[in-house]
Amino acid sequence: MIWNIKTMLVASLLSLISVTHPSIAADPIRLGAVQSGSGSFAPEETGLTDMLRMLVAEQNAKGGVLGRQVDLVIADPNSVMSAYEEGARRLVSESTVSALFGGGHQSTCDTMGSVAEDAKVVLFCPGENIGSSNRPWTVQLGLPAQQRVIPAVVFLRENEGVKSWVLASTDSVYGKEVNGLVEAYLKEKGVSSNDLLTRYEEFGSTDWTGLAVETSKLQAANSSTAVVSTVLGESNESFMEAFQRLGPDTATAPMVMLGFDDGSYLGKSRPVAGSLSVRSYFETLDTASNRDLLRRWRAHEGSAARPITEMMASEALAFSIWVSAVERAGTPNASEWREQIQSVIVPGFAGADVSVDATNRIIQSVLLGRAQADGSYIVEAKTPILTGDKWKIDVANTKDLVSEWSSGVSPCVVFDIGEGCKATIDHDKRTVDLMVATTRKVEKDSDSSLNFAPERADLTFGATRVSVPAGHSFGQVDRRSWMQWLSLKSVSDTEFQVQDEKLLTRDEFTLAIKNAEATDALVYVHGFRNTFEDSVFRLAQIVWDTKYQGVPVVFSWPSRGTTAGYETDYDSAEFSAPAFRELLRTLKQDAHVRTVHVIAHSMGSRVVLQGLLRSTPPLGDRPVGELVFAAPDVDRQIFAQQIESVRNMAKGVTLYANKNDWALFASKQLRSQFVRAGDASMPDGPLVTAGVDTIDISSVGKDFFSLNHSTFSESMSAMEEIASLLSGGVRPPDRRTHILVGMPQAASPAYWKFPD
């Protein structure tokens, strides 16, 4: 018995020792990083190392991987090219690492790739690459050069109408490779050599004044010119300074900067405001996964946190993929977990999941960001997921594989997920699908239907399906009359109805729009005395009558829907302005809608003006396509003041005015006789102000028995005018509607009108 007790005590003691003594505990899993902490590569690569340190510390706090702690072993090559290979050999031979993380330059990763191949260790390379990945043990995290530059060129040709091109670069292999891609692509598309200007300066050059002047001359001769810059290193500072001083404005001559990294030159220079960058990541991405990454990074770094660069974000994705693959395989042995790598899917930072394809490259979307004055970027467009080698000169059958920039979708996916996506308008079923954003309080009735009340609430998202009656009259939101009640005609034949409606989370709202094929969205903001049903029926009528093909979005603010509620509505419009701005940001930056048109009716103009005038959240340059103010119930003088700041936020601004608008006449009485902006009854005619196309629609809206307040949507002539504007953007003096008459003189009109 004594012997048994002693045996049990010894066994218990040995068990305790095996848990607590480091020499007996399970060995840690080692990761290796060959990244420079000093020298010319340090500005980029210290961020990579610190990101890895944070990720490893977080993983260890969760219990490690497979119940084992993770050790990060770092070899510092001090920015010496040959030392990257030496550091990799030392790590695989002395530390038995499960994976290697390389530096920011493809040339250094190439030298490490042979080491990884020999040692059968997976190497993650975070930088951009030019050539095809043909090493089975190397995973490329950065976008290939052609997947950046060719989609950017496509975007500028198709969306900005660019015809002439300036290719600027430092004299490097990278610059020549990228410029070769652009030249080959453009020539294949029919661009002549006369419209291509390629210039190289020595690496480190500080004199770009000559090229800036040449570009200005080319821009003067041909207004559709773009600059594609692959200038590297410190030369960026002088390049940007020369173009800001002597080059054309980025508003008229788009500039794509491929060689500028927001982490490498922190504190030294900023990108030219308005210039474009093509990446897989921007720190300003407002997605749940990116907000989480930023929060963790800033907590780790403290108040002096550096920006997260594209390479750092790619490295974070690679770490997540490594953890998942090792846990799937049940071992950190690279020969075994490597087999799992292509079956792993992890959340991306741009709103879509990412994975590794058969060419050992992380596949994700390409994002187009526009630089702001503070140096940050606002994402304006994105491509679908790009896989493999798109548009490689030396790879057969790839030249036509460039994916178009996409944005927007038909919201029908919200209702017909199992059936596949149909158009916004279903002509057979006579339905229109609308996306919804509202500041109304939303309640569920006893029958589970939704009630959009006139009380105020935070911004809520949803979708609704509206049926259009078989007896629909153009321009009318058909309601059931007493004659139709007596005739026993069916409701579906006589009036608009809500068939289905549902609430959506912000992510569901964005995803529904991102997954469609539409290139633009139309936001309708209703006016005073409108219920929720009034607003969705009116937009459904506009979409049906104009055959609009984009994504229709109704922004419904908490109007009380009564004449007596005028003053309350006036304040509720002001209350809803920040939410309208947030909707624009969601459509442009989260859902990546390329063009967002806005129609503001009556008091809804106040919502739109106040929303655009606010400074946050950031919207980027020209967040609105066509901005239409229909019968704006806004003080005429205040409108003229505010439009000076707003007009540059849109591609074009149109004001529809009517001298027969009795609703605006009543509003003037309520507002101490201050004339409204949509009132054309003044002796000098409608409001005319710079940067706004004023169109007098009095002659098509003078029904004696009507308020004439919704003429913009009830008149066939006015609706044709709006349809032409949204589809083509052609405006006076090109006469987007041929019957418009210039006023007061056709030769030099101040405004336009429909003829009497």
HUJOVEN-V836183 format. One record per residue. N is the residue number from 1. SS is DSSP state (alpha for helix, beta for strand, coil for the rest). BURIAL is 1 if it has 9 or more other C-alpha atoms within 8 Angstrom, else 0. Layout:
N SS BURIAL
N SS BURIAL
This chain:
1 coil 0
2 alpha 0
3 alpha 0
4 alpha 0
5 alpha 0
6 alpha 0
7 alpha 0
8 alpha 0
9 alpha 0
10 alpha 0
11 alpha 0
12 alpha 0
13 alpha 0
14 alpha 0
15 alpha 0
16 alpha 0
17 alpha 1
18 alpha 1
19 alpha 1
20 alpha 0
21 coil 0
22 coil 0
23 coil 0
24 coil 1
25 coil 1
26 coil 0
27 coil 0
28 coil 0
29 beta 1
30 beta 1
31 beta 1
32 beta 1
33 beta 1
34 beta 1
35 coil 1
36 coil 1
37 coil 1
38 coil 0
39 coil 0
40 coil 0
41 coil 1
42 alpha 1
43 alpha 1
44 alpha 1
45 alpha 1
46 alpha 1
47 alpha 1
48 alpha 1
49 alpha 1
50 alpha 0
51 alpha 1
52 alpha 1
53 alpha 1
54 alpha 1
55 alpha 1
56 alpha 1
57 alpha 0
58 alpha 0
59 alpha 1
60 alpha 1
61 alpha 0
62 coil 0
63 coil 1
64 coil 1
65 beta 1
66 coil 0
67 coil 0
68 beta 1
69 coil 1
70 beta 1
71 beta 1
72 beta 1
73 beta 1
74 beta 0
75 beta 1
76 coil 1
77 coil 1
78 coil 1
79 coil 1
80 coil 0
81 alpha 0
82 alpha 0
83 alpha 1
84 alpha 1
85 alpha 1
86 alpha 0
87 alpha 1
88 alpha 1
89 alpha 1
90 alpha 1
91 alpha 1
92 alpha 1
93 alpha 0
94 alpha 0
95 coil 1
96 coil 0
97 coil 1
98 coil 1
99 beta 1
100 beta 1
101 beta 1
102 coil 1
103 coil 1
104 coil 1
105 coil 0
106 alpha 1
107 alpha 0
108 alpha 1
109 alpha 1
110 alpha 0
111 alpha 1
112 alpha 1
113 alpha 1
114 alpha 0
115 alpha 1
116 alpha 1
117 alpha 1
118 alpha 0
119 alpha 0
120 coil 1
121 coil 1
122 beta 1
123 beta 1
124 beta 1
125 beta 1
126 coil 1
127 coil 1
128 coil 1
129 beta 1
130 coil 1
131 coil 0
132 coil 0
133 coil 1
134 coil 0
135 coil 0
136 coil 0
137 coil 1
138 beta 1
139 beta 1
140 beta 1
141 coil 1
142 coil 1
143 coil 1
144 beta 1
145 alpha 1
146 alpha 1
147 alpha 1
148 alpha 1
149 alpha 1
150 alpha 1
151 alpha 1
152 alpha 1
153 alpha 1
154 alpha 1
155 alpha 1
156 alpha 1
157 alpha 1
158 alpha 0
159 alpha 0
160 coil 0
161 coil 0
162 coil 1
163 coil 1
164 beta 1
165 beta 1
166 beta 1
167 beta 1
168 beta 1
169 beta 1
170 beta 1
171 coil 1
172 coil 0
173 alpha 0
174 alpha 0
175 alpha 1
176 alpha 1
177 alpha 1
178 alpha 1
179 alpha 1
180 alpha 0
181 alpha 1
182 alpha 1
183 alpha 1
184 alpha 1
185 alpha 1
186 alpha 1
187 alpha 1
188 alpha 0
189 coil 0
190 coil 0
191 coil 1
192 coil 0
193 alpha 0
194 alpha 0
195 alpha 1
196 beta 1
197 beta 1
198 beta 0
199 beta 1
200 beta 0
201 beta 0
202 coil 0
203 coil 1
204 coil 0
205 coil 1
206 coil 0
207 coil 0
208 coil 1
209 alpha 1
210 alpha 0
211 alpha 0
212 alpha 1
213 alpha 1
214 alpha 0
215 alpha 1
216 alpha 1
217 alpha 0
218 alpha 1
219 alpha 1
220 alpha 0
221 alpha 0
222 coil 1
223 coil 1
224 coil 1
225 beta 1
226 beta 1
227 beta 1
228 beta 1
229 beta 1
230 beta 1
231 coil 1
232 coil 1
233 coil 1
234 coil 0
235 alpha 1
236 alpha 1
237 alpha 1
238 alpha 1
239 alpha 1
240 alpha 1
241 alpha 0
242 alpha 1
243 alpha 1
244 alpha 1
245 alpha 0
246 alpha 1
247 coil 1
248 coil 1
249 coil 0
250 coil 1
251 coil 0
252 coil 1
253 coil 1
254 coil 1
255 beta 1
256 beta 1
257 beta 1
258 coil 1
259 coil 1
260 coil 1
261 coil 0
262 coil 1
263 coil 1
264 coil 0
265 coil 1
266 coil 0
267 coil 0
268 coil 0
269 coil 0
270 coil 1
271 coil 1
272 coil 1
273 coil 1
274 coil 1
275 coil 1
276 beta 1
277 beta 1
278 beta 1
279 beta 1
280 coil 1
281 coil 1
282 coil 1
283 coil 1
284 coil 0
285 coil 1
286 coil 0
287 coil 1
288 alpha 0
289 alpha 1
290 alpha 1
291 alpha 1
292 alpha 0
293 alpha 0
294 alpha 1
295 alpha 0
296 alpha 0
297 alpha 1
298 alpha 1
299 alpha 0
300 alpha 0
301 alpha 1
302 alpha 0
303 alpha 0
304 alpha 0
305 coil 0
306 coil 0
307 coil 0
308 coil 1
309 coil 1
310 alpha 1
311 alpha 1
312 alpha 1
313 alpha 1
314 alpha 1
315 alpha 1
316 alpha 1
317 alpha 1
318 alpha 1
319 alpha 1
320 alpha 1
321 alpha 1
322 alpha 1
323 alpha 1
324 alpha 1
325 alpha 1
326 alpha 1
327 alpha 1
328 alpha 0
329 alpha 1
330 coil 0
331 coil 1
332 coil 1
333 coil 0
334 alpha 1
335 alpha 0
336 alpha 1
337 alpha 1
338 alpha 1
339 alpha 0
340 alpha 1
341 alpha 1
342 alpha 1
343 alpha 0
344 coil 1
345 beta 1
346 beta 1
347 beta 1
348 coil 1
349 coil 1
350 coil 1
351 coil 1
352 coil 0
353 beta 1
354 beta 1
355 beta 1
356 beta 1
357 coil 1
358 coil 0
359 coil 0
360 coil 1
361 beta 1
362 beta 1
363 beta 1
364 beta 1
365 coil 1
366 coil 1
367 beta 1
368 beta 1
369 beta 1
370 beta 1
371 beta 1
372 coil 1
373 coil 0
374 coil 0
375 coil 1
376 coil 1
377 beta 1
378 beta 1
379 beta 1
380 beta 1
381 beta 1
382 beta 1
383 beta 1
384 coil 1
385 coil 0
386 beta 1
387 coil 0
388 coil 0
389 coil 1
390 coil 1
391 coil 1
392 coil 1
393 coil 1
394 coil 0
395 coil 0
396 coil 0
397 coil 0
398 coil 1
399 coil 1
400 coil 0
401 coil 0
402 coil 1
403 coil 0
404 coil 1
405 beta 1
406 beta 1
407 coil 1
408 coil 1
409 coil 1
410 coil 1
411 alpha 1
412 alpha 1
413 alpha 1
414 alpha 0
415 coil 0
416 coil 1
417 coil 1
418 coil 0
419 coil 0
420 coil 0
421 coil 1
422 coil 1
423 coil 0
424 coil 1
425 beta 1
426 beta 1
427 coil 0
428 coil 0
429 coil 0
430 coil 1
431 beta 1
432 beta 1
433 beta 1
434 beta 1
435 beta 1
436 beta 1
437 beta 1
438 beta 1
439 beta 1
440 beta 1
441 beta 1
442 beta 0
443 beta 0
444 beta 1
445 coil 0
446 coil 0
447 coil 0
448 coil 0
449 coil 0
450 beta 1
451 beta 0
452 beta 1
453 beta 1
454 beta 1
455 beta 0
456 beta 1
457 beta 0
458 beta 0
459 beta 1
460 beta 1
461 beta 1
462 beta 1
463 beta 1
464 beta 1
465 beta 1
466 beta 1
467 beta 1
468 coil 1
469 coil 1
470 coil 0
471 coil 0
472 coil 1
473 coil 0
474 coil 0
475 coil 1
476 coil 1
477 coil 1
478 coil 1
479 coil 0
480 coil 1
481 coil 0
482 alpha 0
483 alpha 0
484 alpha 1
485 alpha 1
486 alpha 0
487 alpha 0
488 coil 0
489 coil 1
490 coil 0
491 alpha 0
492 alpha 1
493 alpha 1
494 alpha 1
495 coil 1
496 coil 1
497 beta 1
498 beta 1
499 beta 0
500 beta 0
501 beta 1
502 beta 0
503 beta 0
504 beta 1
505 coil 1
506 alpha 0
507 alpha 0
508 alpha 0
509 alpha 1
510 alpha 1
511 alpha 1
512 alpha 1
513 alpha 1
514 alpha 1
515 coil 1
516 coil 1
517 coil 1
518 coil 1
519 coil 1
520 beta 1
521 beta 1
522 beta 1
523 beta 1
524 beta 1
525 beta 1
526 coil 1
527 coil 1
528 coil 1
529 coil 1
530 coil 1
531 coil 1
532 alpha 1
533 alpha 0
534 alpha 0
535 alpha 1
536 alpha 1
537 alpha 1
538 alpha 1
539 alpha 1
540 alpha 1
541 alpha 1
542 alpha 1
543 alpha 1
544 alpha 1
545 alpha 1
546 alpha 1
547 coil 0
548 coil 1
549 coil 1
550 coil 1
551 beta 1
552 beta 1
553 beta 1
554 beta 1
555 beta 1
556 beta 1
557 coil 1
558 coil 1
559 coil 1
560 coil 1
561 coil 1
562 coil 0
563 alpha 0
564 alpha 0
565 alpha 1
566 alpha 1
567 alpha 0
568 alpha 1
569 alpha 1
570 alpha 1
571 alpha 0
572 alpha 1
573 alpha 1
574 alpha 1
575 alpha 0
576 alpha 1
577 alpha 1
578 alpha 1
579 alpha 1
580 alpha 1
581 alpha 1
582 alpha 1
583 alpha 1
584 alpha 1
585 alpha 1
586 alpha 1
587 alpha 1
588 alpha 1
589 alpha 1
590 alpha 1
591 coil 1
592 coil 1
593 coil 1
594 coil 1
595 beta 1
596 beta 1
597 beta 1
598 beta 1
599 beta 1
600 beta 1
601 beta 1
602 coil 1
603 coil 1
604 alpha 1
605 alpha 1
606 alpha 1
607 alpha 1
608 alpha 1
609 alpha 1
610 alpha 1
611 alpha 1
612 alpha 1
613 alpha 1
614 coil 0
615 coil 0
616 coil 0
617 coil 0
618 coil 0
619 coil 1
620 coil 1
621 coil 0
622 coil 1
623 coil 1
624 beta 1
625 beta 1
626 beta 1
627 beta 1
628 beta 1
629 beta 1
630 beta 1
631 coil 1
632 coil 1
633 coil 1
634 coil 1
635 beta 1
636 alpha 1
637 alpha 0
638 alpha 0
639 alpha 1
640 alpha 1
641 alpha 0
642 alpha 1
643 alpha 1
644 alpha 1
645 alpha 1
646 alpha 1
647 alpha 1
648 alpha 0
649 alpha 1
650 beta 1
651 beta 1
652 beta 1
653 beta 1
654 beta 1
655 beta 1
656 beta 1
657 beta 1
658 beta 1
659 coil 1
660 coil 1
661 coil 1
662 alpha 1
663 alpha 1
664 alpha 1
665 alpha 1
666 alpha 0
667 alpha 1
668 alpha 1
669 alpha 1
670 alpha 0
671 coil 0
672 coil 0
673 coil 0
674 coil 1
675 coil 0
676 beta 1
677 coil 1
678 coil 1
679 beta 1
680 coil 1
681 coil 1
682 coil 0
683 coil 0
684 coil 0
685 coil 0
686 coil 1
687 coil 1
688 coil 1
689 coil 0
690 coil 0
691 coil 0
692 coil 1
693 beta 1
694 beta 1
695 beta 1
696 beta 1
697 coil 1
698 alpha 1
699 alpha 1
700 alpha 1
701 coil 1
702 coil 1
703 coil 0
704 coil 0
705 coil 0
706 coil 0
707 coil 1
708 coil 1
709 coil 1
710 coil 1
711 alpha 1
712 alpha 1
713 alpha 1
714 alpha 1
715 coil 1
716 alpha 1
717 alpha 0
718 alpha 1
719 alpha 1
720 alpha 1
721 alpha 1
722 alpha 0
723 alpha 1
724 alpha 1
725 alpha 1
726 alpha 1
727 alpha 0
728 alpha 0
729 coil 1
730 coil 1
731 coil 1
732 coil 0
733 coil 0
734 coil 0
735 coil 1
736 coil 1
737 coil 0
738 coil 0
739 coil 0
740 coil 1
741 beta 1
742 beta 1
743 beta 1
744 coil 0
745 coil 0
746 coil 0
747 coil 0
748 coil 0
749 coil 1
750 coil 1
751 beta 1
752 beta 1
753 beta 1
754 coil 1
755 coil 0
756 coil 0
